[in-house]
Amino acid sequence: MEYETLNVGRDRALMVVRFNRPEKKNAINRQTHLELQAVCRALSDDFETRVVILAGEGGVFSSGADTSEWRESAAADELEVRHTSGIGSRTSVAIESLDQITIAAVQGFAIGGALVLAACCDLRVAGESAWFSIPEVELGLPLGWNALPRLAREMGHARALELTITCDRFSAAKAYEYGLVTHISPDGEEEMTARGLAESILAKPPLPVALTKATMKSLKRGSEMVDAVYSDADLLLYSRLMAQRRRRLEKEGRAWWRV
């Protein structure tokens, strides 16, 4: 299958999925979400692929959600906009629900939604110079894609709260210290390190690995109760409306956060 925004390759039981919008720093647009979801659907009955690596082309992982598309939603049907607003959450669930072991290979940076998708993977490799940030609050937006329960799971509630509301950039070393990153590699060797992990996993008997992953998925669902926390579609709809309001007020020369 051909993809517009992804580069998907296979090496026996290993699949590598790369964001492929280098001219946009691999920003994740609606097409990217749809294609990632399609890949996950195909993997649901793929018994040959046992490990999936998520990476990026052009020397970076991803700059996060492509908010430029939000401008197109002003005249759309409200229910359609609400459905579209939940697309990031659906992608996150699709990645997290995979039976295959998933590894994020972060080169350069992972910002906002890109960090969320990395957190949905089972393991995360980052280059020594890689960095992360969650800038949504600084932009006047709540963090969506049901990210907070996932970040709290990986880093603890206090650290997830701090990084989300301060929007501070943090290094790969800090991400490793916080528990978000599981392996640090030399710059430029992120995917090689991820492939090494994959080979180690592929050397193990398939069924015990699959059963262990299934048990871990159950533990995650029980500890997070993501669906009970909030309606992510409504939260992202609010974000879109606030982004439109911000652009209007800025054109008028008014401070959007004080009006």
Sequence and secondary structure as in RCSB ss.txt:
>XXXX:A:sequence
MEYETLNVGRDRALMVVRFNRPEKKNAINRQTHLELQAVCRALSDDFETRVVILAGEGGVFSSGADTSEWRESAA
ADELEVRHTSGIGSRTSVAIESLDQITIAAVQGFAIGGALVLAACCDLRVAGESAWFSIPEVELGLPLGWNALPR
LAREMGHARALELTITCDRFSAAKAYEYGLVTHISPDGEEEMTARGLAESILAKPPLPVALTKATMKSLKRGSEM
VDAVYSDADLLLYSRLMAQRRRRLEKEGRAWWRV
>XXXX:A:secstr
   SSEEEEEETTEEEEEE  GGGTT B HHHHHHHHHHHHHHTT SS  EEEEEESTT SB  B GGGGGGGTT
S HHHHHHHHTHHHHHHHHHHT SSEEEEEE SEEETHHHHHHHTSSEEEEETT EEE  TGGGT    TTHHHH
HHHHH HHHHHHHHHH   EEHHHHHHHTS SEEE TT HHHHHHHHHHHHHTS HHHHHHHHHHHHHHHHHHH 
HHHH  HHHHHHHHHHHHHHHHHHHHTT  GGG 
